[in-house]
Amino acid sequence: MEKMRSPQEPTAAQTTELEKSGKLACTETKKVTLVDGKITVPIELARQAVALVKIDW
């Protein structure tokens, strides 16, 4: 039976890239208008992306 080995330690550059990719990016701030009690927030996302939409009033 073959033993599983430990994963290699990431390089400093790989660690930096992982930390950078794990942070949220503020892509833009938009003002939206209220029409008949509703708002529409048009958003385009990259594949498998996640967005946080914060609405203050």
C-alpha positions as CSV (number, residue, x, y, z in Angstrom):
1,M,0.0,0.0,0.0
2,E,1.4,3.4,-1.0
3,K,1.5,6.1,1.7
4,M,0.0,9.5,1.0
5,R,2.6,12.3,1.1
6,S,2.1,15.8,2.5
7,P,1.4,18.5,0.0
8,Q,4.3,20.8,-1.0
9,E,4.5,24.2,0.7
10,P,3.4,27.0,-1.6
11,T,5.9,29.5,-2.8
12,A,5.8,33.1,-1.5
13,A,4.4,34.2,-4.9
14,Q,1.7,31.5,-4.8
15,T,0.7,32.5,-1.2
16,T,0.5,36.2,-2.3
17,E,-1.7,35.2,-5.3
18,L,-4.0,33.1,-3.2
19,E,-4.5,35.9,-0.6
20,K,-5.1,38.4,-3.4
21,S,-7.7,36.2,-5.1
22,G,-9.5,35.6,-1.8
23,K,-10.4,39.2,-1.3
24,L,-13.5,41.0,-2.5
25,A,-13.0,43.7,-5.1
26,C,-15.2,46.7,-5.3
27,T,-15.9,46.9,-9.0
28,E,-18.1,50.0,-9.1
29,T,-20.6,52.0,-7.1
30,K,-23.9,52.8,-8.8
31,K,-26.8,55.0,-7.9
32,V,-30.1,53.5,-8.6
33,T,-33.6,55.0,-8.7
34,L,-36.7,53.8,-7.1
35,V,-39.6,53.3,-9.6
36,D,-43.0,52.2,-8.3
37,G,-41.4,50.9,-5.1
38,K,-38.8,48.8,-7.0
39,I,-35.2,49.1,-8.0
40,T,-33.3,47.2,-10.7
41,V,-29.6,46.6,-10.2
42,P,-27.9,45.5,-13.4
43,I,-24.9,43.3,-12.7
44,E,-22.6,41.4,-15.0
45,L,-20.6,38.7,-13.4
46,A,-17.8,36.4,-14.5
47,R,-18.4,32.7,-14.6
48,Q,-18.7,31.3,-11.1
49,A,-18.5,34.7,-9.6
50,V,-20.3,35.9,-6.5
51,A,-21.5,39.4,-5.8
52,L,-22.4,41.3,-2.7
53,V,-24.9,44.0,-3.3
54,K,-25.3,46.5,-0.4
55,I,-28.2,48.9,-0.6
56,D,-28.4,51.9,1.7
57,W,-31.3,54.2,2.0
